[in-house]
Amino acid sequence: MDRRDRIRACYQHCGLKYVSNEKMTNESLRKRFTLSPNQSETSSRIIRDTLNEGLIKLDDPENYSKRYSKYVPVWA
């Protein structure tokens, strides 16, 4: 996958989680992309790129802990 495909997949994953009454996390994205826990930086980078594109947002903007961050689509 190229960068655009990964961003689109992250956005779609976030949307699917949202309509299932769940929130996307770094861990859920790693599972979606079948990445090992050692590759959390890869999923973090994909999330950061998707945030920068304005497709997703933090569920709780008051939460400053990256470890416990949850994300929802921008339209939620």
C-alpha positions, -999 to +999 in steps of 0.1 A: +000+000+000+011+035-006+007+064+018-027+075+004-041+039+006-030+036+042-046+069+051-079+059+034-078+025+051-073+041+085-102+065+079-124+036+069-114+016+099-122+045+121-156+049+105-164+012+109-154+012+145-176+043+151-207+028+135-201-003+157-201+019+188-164+015+193-134+038+190-103+033+170-071+030+189-035+024+179-040-013+189-071-017+168-053-002+138-023-025+143-047-055+143-064-042+111-030-040+094-018-072+110+012-054+126+031-067+156+031-048+189+067-039+181+054-019+151+033+006+170+053+035+155+041+025+121+004+026+132+011+059+151+025+074+119-006+063+099-029+078+125-008+110+126-010+113+088-048+107+088-052+133+116-032+158+095-054+151+065-084+161+087-102+128+083-102+117+119-101+135+153-094+127+189-124+114+207-114+133+239-093+164+231-086+168+268-067+135+269-030+143+264-019+107+267-009+092+234-011+057+249-048+059+257-059+080+228-090+070+209-101+084+176-134+090+157-142+102+122-142+139+117-179+139+109-188+122+143 
